[in-house]
Amino acid sequence: MCRTLAAFPTTCLERAKEFKTRLGIFLHKSELGSDTGSLGKFEWSSKHSKEGRCPSEEVLAWRESFDALLSSKNGVAAFHAFLKTEFSEENLEFWLACEEFKKIRSAAKLASRAHRIFDEFIRSEAPKEVNIDHETRELTRTSLQVATATCFDVAQGKTRTLMEKDSYPRFLKSPAYRDLAAHASAASASTPSCSPAQPSHT
């Protein structure tokens, strides 16, 4: 496992810079960085990788499962950039808003934030209206009468399923991701391990 950036082999650090550049170009083309805050920031230091992965390993992990993509900050940023090119980023933004919403502990803040999320994503003709059925919309509206951390669970689950079945496969087939994956595969082949270099015992 990679513990410190200094412990990475030189080739791994070079790959990190290369992928950061490529992903930065991806974001720039999608005009992401200017209006979405932290979503536009790609960071490849080991502290942002649960398994201390190199960039190539992280990029390849995104195609393993939708969960793997969503658990990666860089993966979420890349996926969001792709969705912006399709003008369909509202589902991911809603899902992310729900994840942050669940962390709120104050009842007053929970209620206030719940109504803002509903007005932004759920109500009919909302600025970023997500694609959910009428029954789910009304169920969510009713849940807001006594807002809890779970009041968006049904709507969030349905938008997640929609992304996993629809947007995620298109993302994996997109030229941008296929280019990244091709370079990631080449990087993995030339750099078998990005673990910290082991001290010599000679």
Salt bridges, closest charged atoms under 4 A:
GLU18 OE1 - ARG15 NH1 3.12
GLU18 OE2 - ARG22 NE 3.79
ASP35 OD2 - LYS84 NZ 3.88
GLU43 OE1 - HIS48 NE2 2.49
GLU51 OE1 - ARG53 NE 3.00
ASP67 OD1 - ARG160 NH2 2.15
GLU86 OE1 - ARG170 NH2 2.53
GLU93 OE2 - HIS80 NE2 2.81
GLU93 OE1 - LYS128 NZ 2.79
GLU99 OE2 - LYS102 NZ 3.45
GLU100 OE2 - LYS103 NZ 3.07
GLU120 OE2 - LYS128 NZ 3.71
GLU129 OE2 - ARG137 NH2 2.89
ASP133 OD2 - LYS158 NZ 2.95
GLU138 OE1 - ARG141 NE 3.24
ASP153 OD1 - LYS102 NZ 3.81
GLU164 OE1 - ARG160 NH1 2.91
ASP166 OD1 - ARG170 NH1 2.40
ASP179 OD2 - ARG22 NH1 3.07
ASP179 OD1 - HIS183 ND1 3.46
